[in-house]
Amino acid sequence: MRCELGSGLFVQYRKELIVPKTISVVIEVDSGAAAALADHRTRAAMGRLVSRVLHPKPGPSDLAQAIADAKADARGANLTDADIDAELETYNAERRSVAAS
């Protein structure tokens, strides 16, 4: 739509289509998947997953970026893979001993 202003200038307005953020769609899945999708939390999580797969963000995922940042920090502190593996082994052993007690 165009509107003429007093000085002969035109301003163009466009109608915007308002689309909801999420739209229900029907997809065919096996009976086991259908049973799992009966839970609204599972459906919401799967909807987010499908949206991410179909429209991925450029660059690494948040998890991949966090891992890369942690790795860079470790390298900056002159830690080797052996140092990190030893630390993880100690951490996991402590968690197992707490869970066993």
C-alpha positions in Angstrom: 0.0 0.0 0.0 1.3 3.5 -0.8 0.4 6.7 0.8 1.1 10.1 -0.6 2.3 12.8 1.9 1.6 16.5 1.4 5.0 17.3 -0.2 4.5 14.6 -2.9 6.6 12.0 -1.1 5.4 8.5 -1.0 5.6 6.1 1.9 5.2 2.5 1.2 3.6 0.3 3.9 3.7 -3.4 3.7 1.2 -5.7 5.3 3.0 -8.3 7.4 1.8 -11.8 7.7 1.9 -12.9 11.3 2.9 -16.5 11.6 2.9 -18.4 14.9 6.3 -19.4 16.1 5.3 -23.1 16.0 3.0 -24.9 13.8 1.7 -28.5 14.3 2.5 -30.9 11.5 1.7 -34.6 11.1 4.5 -37.0 10.3 4.4 -40.8 10.1 6.4 -42.7 12.7 6.4 -46.3 14.0 4.2 -47.2 16.9 7.1 -47.1 19.5 7.9 -43.5 18.5 4.2 -42.6 18.5 4.0 -43.9 22.1 7.0 -41.8 23.1 5.5 -38.8 21.5 2.5 -39.0 23.7 4.4 -37.0 26.3 4.2 -33.3 25.5 7.8 -32.7 26.7 9.1 -35.3 24.3 7.1 -33.7 21.4 8.4 -30.3 22.3 12.0 -31.6 22.4 11.6 -33.4 19.1 10.1 -30.3 17.5 13.1 -28.3 18.5 15.4 -31.0 17.2 13.6 -31.2 13.8 13.7 -27.4 13.6 17.5 -27.3 14.3 18.2 -30.1 11.8 16.2 -28.4 9.0 17.5 -24.9 9.8 20.9 -25.3 11.4 22.8 -22.2 12.8 26.0 -21.5 11.0 29.1 -22.6 12.8 29.6 -25.2 15.5 26.8 -26.2 17.9 26.8 -24.7 21.4 28.1 -27.9 22.8 30.9 -28.2 20.2 31.8 -24.6 20.9 31.9 -25.2 24.7 34.2 -28.2 24.1 36.5 -26.2 21.8 36.7 -23.4 24.4 37.5 -25.8 27.2 40.2 -27.4 25.0 41.7 -24.0 24.2 41.7 -23.1 27.9 43.5 -26.4 28.7 46.0 -25.9 26.0 46.6 -22.3 27.2 47.4 -23.7 30.7 49.9 -26.1 29.0 47.8 -29.2 29.9 48.4 -32.3 27.8 45.8 -34.9 26.8 47.4 -37.2 29.4 46.9 -34.5 32.1 43.2 -34.1 31.2 42.7 -37.9 31.0 44.2 -38.3 34.5 42.0 -35.6 35.9 38.9 -37.1 34.3 39.8 -40.5 35.6 40.2 -39.1 39.2 36.9 -37.2 38.9 35.0 -40.3 37.6 36.5 -42.5 40.4 35.3 -39.9 43.0 31.8 -39.9 41.5 31.7 -43.7 41.5 32.8 -43.9 45.2 30.1 -41.3 46.2 27.4 -43.2 44.3 28.4 -46.5 45.8 28.2 -45.2 49.4 
